[in-house]
Amino acid sequence: MDLKTVFEPGMPIVLKARREDAEAEFETTVVEIVGECLLCDPIMHEGKAVNFKAPGLKTEISVFDKNAAKMYCWRDLDIKLGYYKKKTLCQLVYVTGEPVVINRRACYRQYVGVSGKVTYFRKPMDVIIRDVCNNGVGIVSHEKGEFETGKTITVNFSDEDGKYKFELKCQVMRERQMDNGNYEYGCQVINPPHSLSMYVAHKQLEERKRVLGHV
């Protein structure tokens, strides 16, 4: 796959790293694309660049290709430190082989029903977070947003007890006016954080307990 059809300079990405029962996410930005290599800003931890050389470390990156309307995931990445144009320290992320295609529509969608905010060009709008899945958010608004399908927005919300708080960069994928006059938007989360999957799993467990009569 030609990486330039999916990635572009200036694009923020999130690398996921797992080792045994620990998992962490590292944010960076694509600087340049050379063949099968993404040249990215160096990932820093406690003032030092991360080299991703720990034994048993598993890495992956997921990205949504808006042209193909598919979510791709590459695993077991080769990540090194190097220099851009022989002078600027950067993270070299080798994205090789064919990615796994993730079926976004098959994801479990959990009803939430909490208040939230959508921001588009610094203009906030009150919304209801209707449902969430591992890589998507469904929102409802009493008014039509200034954004349209294909635009990037920021969605902020937290759960009822404040344990989970989210600030998600999303792309608007679908829009429709409901029978009651409200507006419904289906959004794809750009580089979804692992905490979103944890939140969905947490909500699923609560829902299962209710169904089984355990709470």
N, CA and C atoms as a LAMMPS dump frame, in Angstrom:
ITEM: TIMESTEP
0
ITEM: NUMBER OF ATOMS
645
ITEM: BOX BOUNDS ff ff ff
-5.0000000000000000e+02 5.0000000000000000e+02
-5.0000000000000000e+02 5.0000000000000000e+02
-5.0000000000000000e+02 5.0000000000000000e+02
ITEM: ATOMS id mol type element x y z
1 1 1 N 0.839 -1.205 0
2 1 2 C 0 0 0
3 1 3 C 0.875 1.257 0
4 2 1 N 0.513 2.231 -0.789
5 2 2 C 1.213 3.509 -0.816
6 2 3 C 0.797 4.31 0.413
7 3 1 N 1.727 4.522 1.336
8 3 2 C 1.404 5.204 2.592
9 3 3 C 0.896 6.623 2.364
10 4 1 N 1.265 7.231 1.246
11 4 2 C 0.853 8.611 0.988
12 4 3 C -0.635 8.726 0.679
13 5 1 N -1.293 7.583 0.442
14 5 2 C -2.748 7.623 0.242
15 5 3 C -3.492 7.655 1.57
16 6 1 N -2.773 7.377 2.674
17 6 2 C -3.399 7.326 3.993
18 6 3 C -2.829 8.38 4.939
19 7 1 N -1.498 8.53 4.9
20 7 2 C -0.821 9.481 5.779
21 7 3 C -0.409 10.72 4.993
22 8 1 N -0.177 11.808 5.721
23 8 2 C 0.309 13.033 5.092
24 8 3 C 1.096 13.834 6.117
25 9 1 N 2.065 14.643 5.665
26 9 2 C 2.846 15.467 6.593
27 9 3 C 1.935 16.386 7.418
28 10 1 N 2.266 16.498 8.71
29 10 2 C 1.465 17.312 9.617
30 10 3 C 0.343 16.553 10.282
31 11 1 N 0.157 15.293 9.898
32 11 2 C -0.934 14.473 10.436
33 11 3 C -0.554 13.923 11.809
34 12 1 N -1.39 14.154 12.84
35 12 2 C -1.113 13.556 14.153
36 12 3 C -1.439 12.073 14.152
37 13 1 N -0.603 11.279 14.783
38 13 2 C -0.844 9.846 14.882
39 13 3 C -0.584 9.394 16.317
40 14 1 N -1.113 8.242 16.66
41 14 2 C -0.913 7.662 17.988
42 14 3 C -0.363 6.257 17.818
43 15 1 N 0.8 6.01 18.409
44 15 2 C 1.394 4.682 18.412
45 15 3 C 0.999 3.983 19.702
46 16 1 N 0.529 2.75 19.593
47 16 2 C 0.175 1.96 20.764
48 16 3 C 1.264 0.936 21.007
49 17 1 N 1.699 0.832 22.265
50 17 2 C 2.741 -0.117 22.628
51 17 3 C 2.249 -0.988 23.778
52 18 1 N 2.459 -2.304 23.661
53 18 2 C 2.059 -3.257 24.696
54 18 3 C 3.252 -4.115 25.087
55 19 1 N 3.309 -4.411 26.401
56 19 2 C 4.326 -5.327 26.923
57 19 3 C 3.735 -6.044 28.118
58 20 1 N 3.556 -7.354 27.977
59 20 2 C 2.897 -8.173 28.99
60 20 3 C 1.503 -7.595 29.258
61 21 1 N 1.208 -7.166 30.504
62 21 2 C -0.128 -6.652 30.808
63 21 3 C -0.175 -5.133 30.85
64 22 1 N 0.872 -4.472 30.365
65 22 2 C 0.923 -3.006 30.361
66 22 3 C 0.741 -2.485 28.941
67 23 1 N 0.072 -1.338 28.837
68 23 2 C -0.169 -0.728 27.526
69 23 3 C -0.082 0.78 27.648
70 24 1 N 0.495 1.433 26.645
71 24 2 C 0.625 2.887 26.651
72 24 3 C 0.467 3.414 25.239
73 25 1 N 0.109 4.688 25.145
74 25 2 C -0.052 5.352 23.855
75 25 3 C 0.91 6.527 23.774
76 26 1 N 1.449 6.76 22.59
77 26 2 C 2.427 7.812 22.372
78 26 3 C 2.005 8.631 21.161
79 27 1 N 1.84 9.93 21.361
80 27 2 C 1.404 10.811 20.281
81 27 3 C 2.607 11.419 19.572
82 28 1 N 2.499 11.539 18.28
83 28 2 C 3.529 12.196 17.493
84 28 3 C 2.888 12.755 16.23
85 29 1 N 3.687 13.376 15.381
86 29 2 C 3.186 13.985 14.147
87 29 3 C 4.073 13.588 12.977
88 30 1 N 3.445 13.236 11.871
89 30 2 C 4.189 12.857 10.67
90 30 3 C 4.87 14.097 10.084
91 31 1 N 6.176 13.986 9.842
92 31 2 C 6.945 15.074 9.236
93 31 3 C 7.094 14.852 7.731
94 32 1 N 7.424 13.609 7.359
95 32 2 C 7.636 13.277 5.954
96 32 3 C 7.378 11.786 5.753
97 33 1 N 7.108 11.392 4.524
98 33 2 C 6.872 9.986 4.189
99 33 3 C 7.871 9.601 3.108
100 34 1 N 8.682 8.583 3.42
101 34 2 C 9.681 8.108 2.47
102 34 3 C 9.497 6.604 2.301
103 35 1 N 8.944 6.188 1.181
104 35 2 C 8.711 4.769 0.957
105 35 3 C 7.774 4.184 2.002
106 36 1 N 8.263 3.173 2.725
107 36 2 C 7.467 2.524 3.768
108 36 3 C 7.779 3.074 5.154
109 37 1 N 8.387 4.237 5.208
110 37 2 C 8.8 4.824 6.483
111 37 3 C 8.106 6.159 6.729
112 38 1 N 7.534 6.3 7.931
113 38 2 C 7.001 7.583 8.382
114 38 3 C 8.061 8.268 9.231
115 39 1 N 8.5 9.443 8.811
116 39 2 C 9.416 10.239 9.612
117 39 3 C 8.566 11.137 10.503
118 40 1 N 8.675 10.949 11.817
119 40 2 C 7.799 11.634 12.768
120 40 3 C 8.606 12.425 13.801
121 41 1 N 7.94 13.347 14.447
122 41 2 C 8.57 14.059 15.55
123 41 3 C 8.999 13.054 16.606
124 42 1 N 10.141 13.269 17.263
125 42 2 C 10.595 12.304 18.274
126 42 3 C 9.621 12.224 19.45
127 43 1 N 9.391 11.007 19.939
128 43 2 C 8.52 10.786 21.09
129 43 3 C 9.385 10.865 22.339
130 44 1 N 9.064 11.798 23.239
131 44 2 C 9.889 12.057 24.406
132 44 3 C 9.235 11.516 25.676
133 45 1 N 10.06 10.993 26.57
134 45 2 C 9.592 10.539 27.882
135 45 3 C 10.658 10.882 28.903
136 46 1 N 10.268 11.708 29.875
137 46 2 C 11.186 12.174 30.923
138 46 3 C 12.441 12.797 30.317
139 47 1 N 12.219 13.588 29.279
140 47 2 C 13.307 14.336 28.663
141 47 3 C 14.169 13.552 27.695
142 48 1 N 13.824 12.283 27.441
143 48 2 C 14.626 11.467 26.544
144 48 3 C 13.756 10.911 25.423
145 49 1 N 14.359 10.724 24.259
146 49 2 C 13.642 10.153 23.123
147 49 3 C 13.438 8.658 23.353
148 50 1 N 12.25 8.171 23.075
149 50 2 C 11.914 6.763 23.27
150 50 3 C 12.449 5.949 22.089
151 51 1 N 13.119 4.814 22.401
152 51 2 C 13.697 4.021 21.31
153 51 3 C 12.902 2.754 20.985
154 52 1 N 11.902 2.417 21.801
155 52 2 C 11.031 1.26 21.544
156 52 3 C 11.84 -0.028 21.343
157 53 1 N 12.855 -0.233 22.185
158 53 2 C 13.721 -1.41 22.06
159 53 3 C 13.488 -2.431 23.175
160 54 1 N 12.507 -2.212 24.046
161 54 2 C 12.285 -3.125 25.169
162 54 3 C 11.917 -4.516 24.673
163 55 1 N 12.465 -5.571 25.282
164 55 2 C 12.138 -6.95 24.863
165 55 3 C 10.646 -7.234 25.034
166 56 1 N 10.062 -7.912 24.052
167 56 2 C 8.659 -8.284 24.14
168 56 3 C 7.682 -7.172 23.84
169 57 1 N 8.171 -6.039 23.36
170 57 2 C 7.298 -4.892 23.082
171 57 3 C 6.551 -5.098 21.769
172 58 1 N 5.23 -4.911 21.79
173 58 2 C 4.385 -5.001 20.611
174 58 3 C 3.837 -3.617 20.288
175 59 1 N 3.913 -3.22 19.039
176 59 2 C 3.464 -1.888 18.653
177 59 3 C 2.468 -1.974 17.505
178 60 1 N 1.628 -0.943 17.413
179 60 2 C 0.663 -0.889 16.309
180 60 3 C 0.226 0.546 16.087
181 61 1 N -0.349 0.778 14.925
182 61 2 C -0.913 2.084 14.592
183 61 3 C -2.176 1.858 13.778
184 62 1 N -3.231 2.616 14.095
185 62 2 C -4.49 2.541 13.357
186 62 3 C -4.785 3.903 12.749
187 63 1 N -5.333 3.91 11.542
188 63 2 C -5.662 5.169 10.882
189 63 3 C -6.868 4.96 9.979
190 64 1 N -7.698 5.987 9.883
191 64 2 C -8.87 5.915 9.02
192 64 3 C -8.553 6.548 7.675
193 65 1 N -8.751 5.759 6.623
194 65 2 C -8.565 6.239 5.256
195 65 3 C -9.895 6.788 4.762
196 66 1 N -10.019 8.104 4.725
197 66 2 C -11.291 8.713 4.363
198 66 3 C -11.637 8.485 2.888
199 67 1 N -10.632 8.279 2.046
200 67 2 C -10.916 8.048 0.63
201 67 3 C -11.535 6.673 0.403
202 68 1 N -11.024 5.669 1.124
203 68 2 C -11.557 4.314 0.991
204 68 3 C -12.636 4.024 2.019
205 69 1 N -12.823 4.955 2.97
206 69 2 C -13.799 4.781 4.052
207 69 3 C -13.528 3.489 4.831
208 70 1 N -12.232 3.244 5.117
209 70 2 C -11.839 2.054 5.857
210 70 3 C -10.863 2.418 6.972
211 71 1 N -10.903 1.627 8.051
212 71 2 C -9.957 1.77 9.14
213 71 3 C -8.879 0.698 8.964
214 72 1 N -7.614 1.141 8.877
215 72 2 C -6.493 0.221 8.706
216 72 3 C -5.679 0.139 9.989
217 73 1 N -5.125 -1.029 10.247
218 73 2 C -4.271 -1.216 11.416
219 73 3 C -3.03 -1.994 11.009
220 74 1 N -1.857 -1.416 11.32
221 74 2 C -0.583 -2.103 11.113
222 74 3 C -0.028 -2.497 12.477
223 75 1 N 0.455 -3.731 12.594
224 75 2 C 0.987 -4.226 13.867
225 75 3 C 2.459 -4.608 13.725
226 76 1 N 3.102 -4.772 14.884
227 76 2 C 4.511 -5.176 14.938
228 76 3 C 5.38 -4.243 14.099
229 77 1 N 5.306 -2.973 14.414
230 77 2 C 6.061 -1.963 13.686
231 77 3 C 7.542 -1.992 14.078
232 78 1 N 8.381 -1.564 13.166
233 78 2 C 9.806 -1.369 13.447
234 78 3 C 10 0.132 13.666
235 79 1 N 10.316 0.511 14.898
236 79 2 C 10.423 1.934 15.248
237 79 3 C 11.835 2.227 15.736
238 80 1 N 12.47 3.196 15.113
239 80 2 C 13.852 3.536 15.448
240 80 3 C 13.988 5.057 15.586
241 81 1 N 15.12 5.471 16.12
242 81 2 C 15.474 6.889 16.145
243 81 3 C 16.434 7.161 14.989
244 82 1 N 16.25 8.299 14.325
245 82 2 C 17.12 8.656 13.223
246 82 3 C 17.128 10.169 13.041
247 83 1 N 17.63 10.614 11.91
248 83 2 C 17.723 12.05 11.654
249 83 3 C 17.097 12.392 10.304
250 84 1 N 16.313 13.457 10.311
251 84 2 C 15.669 13.952 9.092
252 84 3 C 16.609 14.929 8.417
253 85 1 N 16.933 14.617 7.156
254 85 2 C 17.878 15.437 6.388
255 85 3 C 19.205 15.592 7.132
256 86 1 N 19.561 14.51 7.869
257 86 2 C 20.853 14.369 8.554
258 86 3 C 21.087 15.385 9.677
259 87 1 N 20.034 16.075 10.13
260 87 2 C 20.279 17.059 11.18
261 87 3 C 19.178 17.141 12.235
262 88 1 N 17.956 16.694 11.924
263 88 2 C 16.855 16.815 12.874
264 88 3 C 16.463 15.438 13.395
265 89 1 N 16.55 15.256 14.724
266 89 2 C 16.189 13.983 15.333
267 89 3 C 14.716 13.676 15.066
268 90 1 N 14.427 12.44 14.681
269 90 2 C 13.048 12.06 14.414
270 90 3 C 12.836 10.577 14.734
271 91 1 N 11.589 10.209 14.798
272 91 2 C 11.208 8.819 15.02
273 91 3 C 10.955 8.196 13.653
274 92 1 N 11.62 7.11 13.353
275 92 2 C 11.422 6.413 12.093
276 92 3 C 10.466 5.261 12.337
277 93 1 N 9.263 5.347 11.751
278 93 2 C 8.245 4.321 11.938
279 93 3 C 8.074 3.588 10.606
280 94 1 N 8.55 2.348 10.565
281 94 2 C 8.467 1.563 9.343
282 94 3 C 7.132 0.825 9.307
283 95 1 N 6.277 1.206 8.368
284 95 2 C 4.941 0.634 8.221
285 95 3 C 4.972 -0.262 6.992
286 96 1 N 5.221 -1.549 7.206
287 96 2 C 5.421 -2.474 6.096
288 96 3 C 4.291 -3.5 6.019
289 97 1 N 4.164 -4.11 4.863
290 97 2 C 3.151 -5.14 4.685
291 97 3 C 1.758 -4.565 4.53
292 98 1 N 0.805 -5.444 4.327
293 98 2 C -0.58 -5.021 4.168
294 98 3 C -1.252 -4.889 5.534
295 99 1 N -2.039 -3.847 5.749
296 99 2 C -2.689 -3.658 7.044
297 99 3 C -3.906 -4.556 7.206
298 100 1 N -4.349 -4.676 8.439
299 100 2 C -5.602 -5.351 8.738
300 100 3 C -6.72 -4.327 8.604
301 101 1 N -7.784 -4.685 7.916
302 101 2 C -8.932 -3.796 7.768
303 101 3 C -9.889 -4.049 8.927
304 102 1 N -10.178 -2.995 9.693
305 102 2 C -11.069 -3.102 10.835
306 102 3 C -12.477 -2.723 10.402
307 103 1 N -13.42 -3.578 10.69
308 103 2 C -14.82 -3.326 10.34
309 103 3 C -15.419 -2.365 11.356
310 104 1 N -15.49 -1.097 11.001
311 104 2 C -15.997 -0.079 11.926
312 104 3 C -17.463 -0.29 12.247
313 105 1 N -18.258 -0.681 11.269
314 105 2 C -19.697 -0.804 11.475
315 105 3 C -20.062 -1.991 12.337
316 106 1 N -19.117 -2.953 12.461
317 106 2 C -19.384 -4.129 13.278
318 106 3 C -19.078 -3.89 14.751
319 107 1 N -18.542 -2.723 15.08
320 107 2 C -18.189 -2.44 16.455
321 107 3 C -19.432 -2.341 17.335
322 108 1 N -19.284 -2.817 18.558
323 108 2 C -20.359 -2.704 19.529
324 108 3 C -20.609 -1.225 19.826
325 109 1 N -21.857 -0.806 19.748
326 109 2 C -22.21 0.589 20.03
327 109 3 C -22.986 0.629 21.343
328 110 1 N -22.422 1.354 22.303
329 110 2 C -22.989 1.417 23.639
330 110 3 C -23.731 2.738 23.848
331 111 1 N -25.008 2.636 24.255
332 111 2 C -25.77 3.846 24.56
333 111 3 C -25.154 4.534 25.77
334 112 1 N -25.051 5.87 25.7
335 112 2 C -24.454 6.642 26.794
336 112 3 C -25.463 7.654 27.34
337 113 1 N -25.917 8.591 26.473
338 113 2 C -26.925 9.555 26.886
339 113 3 C -26.456 10.603 27.87
340 114 1 N -25.203 11.076 27.74
341 114 2 C -24.686 12.124 28.627
342 114 3 C -24.488 13.415 27.835
343 115 1 N -24.421 14.517 28.561
344 115 2 C -24.188 15.822 27.926
345 115 3 C -22.734 15.948 27.503
346 116 1 N -22.511 16.679 26.436
347 116 2 C -21.153 16.912 25.962
348 116 3 C -21.081 18.194 25.16
349 117 1 N -19.916 18.45 24.614
350 117 2 C -19.721 19.642 23.786
351 117 3 C -18.96 19.267 22.523
352 118 1 N -19.335 19.93 21.434
353 118 2 C -18.622 19.804 20.168
354 118 3 C -18.023 21.16 19.847
355 119 1 N -16.751 21.159 19.472
356 119 2 C -16.079 22.412 19.113
357 119 3 C -15.62 22.342 17.664
358 120 1 N -15.98 23.378 16.915
359 120 2 C -15.575 23.476 15.515
360 120 3 C -15.091 24.895 15.283
361 121 1 N -13.81 25.042 14.961
362 121 2 C -13.196 26.362 14.803
363 121 3 C -13.46 27.241 16.037
364 122 1 N -13.209 26.644 17.214
365 122 2 C -13.294 27.324 18.513
366 122 3 C -14.704 27.728 18.902
367 123 1 N -15.702 27.228 18.173
368 123 2 C -17.086 27.541 18.5
369 123 3 C -17.728 26.317 19.146
370 124 1 N -17.969 26.366 20.49
371 124 2 C -18.548 25.207 21.175
372 124 3 C -20.057 25.117 20.968
373 125 1 N -20.577 23.898 21.003
374 125 2 C -22.006 23.656 20.868
375 125 3 C -22.389 22.514 21.808
376 126 1 N -23.453 22.71 22.581
377 126 2 C -23.93 21.676 23.49
378 126 3 C -24.585 20.549 22.697
379 127 1 N -24.249 19.307 23.059
380 127 2 C -24.806 18.135 22.383
381 127 3 C -25.096 17.051 23.417
382 128 1 N -25.763 16.01 22.964
383 128 2 C -25.94 14.791 23.743
384 128 3 C -25.09 13.7 23.099
385 129 1 N -24.248 13.058 23.896
386 129 2 C -23.475 11.917 23.399
387 129 3 C -24.407 10.716 23.448
388 130 1 N -24.944 10.329 22.31
389 130 2 C -25.942 9.262 22.263
390 130 3 C -25.312 7.896 22.495
391 131 1 N -24.257 7.585 21.737
392 131 2 C -23.612 6.289 21.901
393 131 3 C -22.146 6.383 21.498
394 132 1 N -21.389 5.39 21.907
395 132 2 C -19.972 5.329 21.573
396 132 3 C -19.613 3.886 21.208
397 133 1 N -18.553 3.736 20.435
398 133 2 C -17.953 2.432 20.195
399 133 3 C -16.445 2.628 20.275
400 134 1 N -15.676 1.6 19.952
401 134 2 C -14.223 1.69 20.101
402 134 3 C -13.586 2.769 19.232
403 135 1 N -14.263 3.161 18.158
404 135 2 C -13.664 4.172 17.27
405 135 3 C -14.694 5.147 16.706
406 136 1 N -15.829 5.282 17.384
407 136 2 C -16.856 6.183 16.876
408 136 3 C -17.717 6.787 17.977
409 137 1 N -18.373 7.893 17.634
410 137 2 C -19.261 8.584 18.56
411 137 3 C -20.507 9.022 17.811
412 138 1 N -21.663 8.781 18.398
413 138 2 C -22.921 9.281 17.852
414 138 3 C -23.407 10.435 18.711
415 139 1 N -23.671 11.587 18.109
416 139 2 C -24.093 12.759 18.872
417 139 3 C -25.414 13.294 18.322
418 140 1 N -26.167 13.96 19.198
419 140 2 C -27.444 14.569 18.833
420 140 3 C -27.428 16.017 19.297
421 141 1 N -27.904 16.908 18.452
422 141 2 C -27.937 18.331 18.776
423 141 3 C -29.313 18.908 18.477
424 142 1 N -29.713 19.913 19.287
425 142 2 C -30.985 20.582 19.047
426 142 3 C -30.898 21.542 17.861
427 143 1 N -29.663 21.893 17.48
428 143 2 C -29.477 22.827 16.374
429 143 3 C -28.506 22.244 15.36
430 144 1 N -28.58 22.719 14.158
431 144 2 C -27.675 22.257 13.101
432 144 3 C -26.311 22.885 13.309
433 145 1 N -25.277 22.05 13.325
434 145 2 C -23.926 22.566 13.51
435 145 3 C -23.416 23.286 12.276
436 146 1 N -22.409 24.122 12.474
437 146 2 C -21.799 24.84 11.354
438 146 3 C -20.889 23.928 10.531
439 147 1 N -20.563 22.764 11.084
440 147 2 C -19.724 21.805 10.385
441 147 3 C -20.583 20.936 9.469
442 148 1 N -19.936 20.233 8.565
443 148 2 C -20.638 19.363 7.624
444 148 3 C -19.876 18.052 7.49
445 149 1 N -20.436 17.113 6.759
446 149 2 C -19.809 15.812 6.575
447 149 3 C -18.397 15.972 6.006
448 150 1 N -17.449 15.26 6.618
449 150 2 C -16.057 15.329 6.195
450 150 3 C -15.208 16.269 7.016
451 151 1 N -15.841 17.157 7.793
452 151 2 C -15.102 18.118 8.602
453 151 3 C -14.614 17.476 9.898
454 152 1 N -13.571 18.07 10.481
455 152 2 C -12.998 17.575 11.728
456 152 3 C -13.487 18.432 12.893
457 153 1 N -13.985 17.78 13.948
458 153 2 C -14.491 18.47 15.132
459 153 3 C -13.833 17.859 16.368
460 154 1 N -13.989 18.534 17.503
461 154 2 C -13.518 18.016 18.788
462 154 3 C -14.733 17.744 19.666
463 155 1 N -14.819 16.536 20.204
464 155 2 C -15.945 16.127 21.046
465 155 3 C -15.444 15.927 22.471
466 156 1 N -16.052 16.64 23.419
467 156 2 C -15.694 16.531 24.833
468 156 3 C -16.86 15.985 25.633
469 157 1 N -16.592 15 26.483
470 157 2 C -17.614 14.501 27.405
471 157 3 C -16.953 13.672 28.496
472 158 1 N -17.678 13.445 29.573
473 158 2 C -17.219 12.568 30.648
474 158 3 C -18.385 11.7 31.086
475 159 1 N -18.074 10.571 31.724
476 159 2 C -19.149 9.703 32.183
477 159 3 C -19.769 10.266 33.46
478 160 1 N -20.803 9.592 33.953
479 160 2 C -21.59 10.128 35.065
480 160 3 C -20.77 10.368 36.322
481 161 1 N -19.834 9.475 36.645
482 161 2 C -19.067 9.63 37.887
483 161 3 C -17.726 10.332 37.688
484 162 1 N -17.441 10.758 36.457
485 162 2 C -16.224 11.517 36.207
486 162 3 C -14.964 10.682 36.114
487 163 1 N -15.096 9.357 36.108
488 163 2 C -13.92 8.486 36.026
489 163 3 C -13.276 8.574 34.655
490 164 1 N -14.098 8.683 33.625
491 164 2 C -13.588 8.766 32.259
492 164 3 C -13.905 10.145 31.691
493 165 1 N -12.875 10.802 31.159
494 165 2 C -13.051 12.102 30.517
495 165 3 C -12.375 12.045 29.143
496 166 1 N -13.081 12.556 28.139
497 166 2 C -12.575 12.434 26.776
498 166 3 C -12.54 13.78 26.06
499 167 1 N -11.502 13.944 25.269
500 167 2 C -11.409 15.038 24.295
501 167 3 C -10.98 14.375 22.995
502 168 1 N -11.94 14.119 22.121
503 168 2 C -11.723 13.307 20.94
504 168 3 C -11.759 14.136 19.663
505 169 1 N -10.735 13.989 18.856
506 169 2 C -10.749 14.606 17.533
507 169 3 C -11.476 13.646 16.604
508 170 1 N -12.521 14.126 15.95
509 170 2 C -13.384 13.245 15.152
510 170 3 C -13.633 13.825 13.766
511 171 1 N -13.929 12.935 12.841
512 171 2 C -14.364 13.34 11.509
513 171 3 C -15.839 13.014 11.363
514 172 1 N -16.616 13.99 10.925
515 172 2 C -18.057 13.787 10.744
516 172 3 C -18.279 12.926 9.508
517 173 1 N -18.933 11.771 9.71
518 173 2 C -19.138 10.821 8.616
519 173 3 C -20.569 10.847 8.078
520 174 1 N -21.534 11.105 8.97
521 174 2 C -22.945 11.08 8.567
522 174 3 C -23.703 12.18 9.298
523 175 1 N -24.738 12.681 8.65
524 175 2 C -25.591 13.731 9.238
525 175 3 C -27.022 13.54 8.741
526 176 1 N -27.97 13.68 9.652
527 176 2 C -29.373 13.639 9.226
528 176 3 C -30.229 14.384 10.233
529 177 1 N -31.34 14.933 9.754
530 177 2 C -32.303 15.584 10.639
531 177 3 C -33.343 14.555 11.059
532 178 1 N -33.55 14.452 12.359
533 178 2 C -34.463 13.46 12.909
534 178 3 C -35.9 13.954 12.81
535 179 1 N -36.86 13.059 13.023
536 179 2 C -38.282 13.402 12.932
537 179 3 C -38.681 14.475 13.941
538 180 1 N -37.996 14.515 15.093
539 180 2 C -38.324 15.512 16.12
540 180 3 C -37.634 16.851 15.891
541 181 1 N -36.914 16.974 14.785
542 181 2 C -36.256 18.235 14.456
543 181 3 C -34.811 18.328 14.898
544 182 1 N -34.364 17.422 15.769
545 182 2 C -32.969 17.414 16.191
546 182 3 C -32.066 16.917 15.059
547 183 1 N -30.763 17.115 15.244
548 183 2 C -29.793 16.7 14.241
549 183 3 C -28.897 15.597 14.817
550 184 1 N -28.684 14.577 14.029
551 184 2 C -27.908 13.416 14.444
552 184 3 C -26.64 13.348 13.594
553 185 1 N -25.504 13.135 14.282
554 185 2 C -24.224 13.054 13.584
555 185 3 C -23.504 11.766 13.978
556 186 1 N -22.994 11.059 12.981
557 186 2 C -22.146 9.902 13.222
558 186 3 C -20.71 10.297 12.959
559 187 1 N -19.838 10.084 13.948
560 187 2 C -18.466 10.581 13.862
561 187 3 C -17.453 9.455 14.013
562 188 1 N -16.393 9.54 13.238
563 188 2 C -15.276 8.594 13.32
564 188 3 C -14.172 9.229 14.151
565 189 1 N -13.752 8.556 15.217
566 189 2 C -12.677 9.078 16.059
567 189 3 C -11.349 8.899 15.336
568 190 1 N -10.58 9.959 15.246
569 190 2 C -9.27 9.922 14.612
570 190 3 C -8.249 9.449 15.642
571 191 1 N -7.559 8.342 15.331
572 191 2 C -6.616 7.735 16.273
573 191 3 C -7.246 7.551 17.647
574 192 1 N -8.252 6.687 17.765
575 192 2 C -8.965 6.505 19.032
576 192 3 C -8.045 6.054 20.166
577 193 1 N -8.158 6.669 21.348
578 193 2 C -7.324 6.273 22.489
579 193 3 C -7.772 4.943 23.07
580 194 1 N -6.853 4.258 23.711
581 194 2 C -7.18 2.971 24.333
582 194 3 C -8.231 3.151 25.428
583 195 1 N -8.222 4.315 26.084
584 195 2 C -9.187 4.56 27.165
585 195 3 C -10.622 4.515 26.656
586 196 1 N -10.837 4.805 25.354
587 196 2 C -12.195 4.739 24.805
588 196 3 C -12.665 3.282 24.755
589 197 1 N -11.778 2.371 24.365
590 197 2 C -12.117 0.956 24.375
591 197 3 C -12.394 0.472 25.792
592 198 1 N -11.592 0.968 26.749
593 198 2 C -11.803 0.596 28.151
594 198 3 C -13.157 1.087 28.645
595 199 1 N -13.524 2.281 28.235
596 199 2 C -14.814 2.847 28.635
597 199 3 C -15.973 2.034 28.061
598 200 1 N -15.868 1.666 26.788
599 200 2 C -16.912 0.861 26.157
600 200 3 C -17.033 -0.488 26.865
601 201 1 N -15.882 -1.099 27.183
602 201 2 C -15.907 -2.384 27.885
603 201 3 C -16.547 -2.236 29.261
604 202 1 N -16.241 -1.141 29.935
605 202 2 C -16.83 -0.858 31.248
606 202 3 C -18.347 -0.706 31.159
607 203 1 N -18.798 0.012 30.154
608 203 2 C -20.24 0.203 29.968
609 203 3 C -20.923 -1.113 29.585
610 204 1 N -20.233 -1.924 28.786
611 204 2 C -20.789 -3.222 28.416
612 204 3 C -21.003 -4.085 29.655
613 205 1 N -20.007 -4.092 30.558
614 205 2 C -20.112 -4.891 31.78
615 205 3 C -21.281 -4.424 32.642
616 206 1 N -21.448 -3.106 32.753
617 206 2 C -22.572 -2.566 33.521
618 206 3 C -23.894 -3.003 32.898
619 207 1 N -23.954 -2.93 31.573
620 207 2 C -25.19 -3.291 30.871
621 207 3 C -25.502 -4.773 31.047
622 208 1 N -24.478 -5.615 30.972
623 208 2 C -24.69 -7.05 31.143
624 208 3 C -25.194 -7.366 32.552
625 209 1 N -24.653 -6.67 33.545
626 209 2 C -25.091 -6.876 34.92
627 209 3 C -26.563 -6.507 35.061
628 210 1 N -26.958 -5.411 34.406
629 210 2 C -28.364 -4.998 34.475
630 210 3 C -29.267 -6.052 33.82
631 211 1 N -28.825 -6.529 32.661
632 211 2 C -29.616 -7.523 31.944
633 211 3 C -29.767 -8.807 32.759
634 212 1 N -28.706 -9.185 33.458
635 212 2 C -28.722 -10.415 34.231
636 212 3 C -29.311 -10.234 35.634
637 213 1 N -29.625 -8.972 35.972
638 213 2 C -30.248 -8.716 37.267
639 213 3 C -29.288 -8.724 38.427
640 214 1 N -27.992 -8.426 38.152
641 214 2 C -26.994 -8.44 39.21
642 214 3 C -26.857 -7.109 39.91
643 215 1 N -27.506 -6.075 39.389
644 215 2 C -27.447 -4.762 40.042
645 215 3 C -28.842 -4.225 40.159
